[in-house]
């Protein structure tokens, strides 16, 4: 199940032939922001998302997106805000997210993510808000979270995590 994917043309992003919804959307990328929240999107986040190199904010929240977060997310090197909350995303948090060195807000809450929090999370030194609550994460809270010196908000509740921070 694939979203036949994103195509950039004249700073406009076309979401073409969504497999499950057969909806054609046109979303303007304005000021390097792509906000497709609450658009009843189905399917998976396409691997081609990594081609949107200039994005500073990506918001795909409050949809019906499934599958895993593609590792190509690490190609969004300018990204400061990533909002994927309130979907049905599954699988583990890809460690590639932790290569987004400018990231200030990472919101993955209220999905079906499982596995452990990657220890590479400590590389996100600019991170101010980390929202991982309401998932199925398990294992120990990585001590590397303590390296997030800019962190103002940390939300881990409603998971199966153990340990201290």
Number of C-alpha atoms within 10 A of each C-alpha: 12 16 22 16 18 20 16 14 8 8 13 15 18 17 18 16 16 19 14 12 12 12 14 11 15 12 14 17 19 11 11 17 16 19 17 18 17 14 13 15 25 21 20 22 22 19 16 16 19 18 15 22 15 15 21 19 21 22 17 23 24 19 19 18 24 20 18 18 22 18 15 16 25 20 19 25 19 18 24 19 21 23 19 23 24 21 23 21 26 18 16 17 23 17 14 17 25 20 17 24 18 18 24 19 21 20 19 23 24 21 22 20 26 18 16 17 21 18 15 16 24 18 17 25 19 18 24 17 19 21 18 24 20 20 22 20 24 15 14 15 19 19 13 15 21 11 13 18 13 13 18 10 12 13 13 17 14 14 16 17 18 11 9 8 10
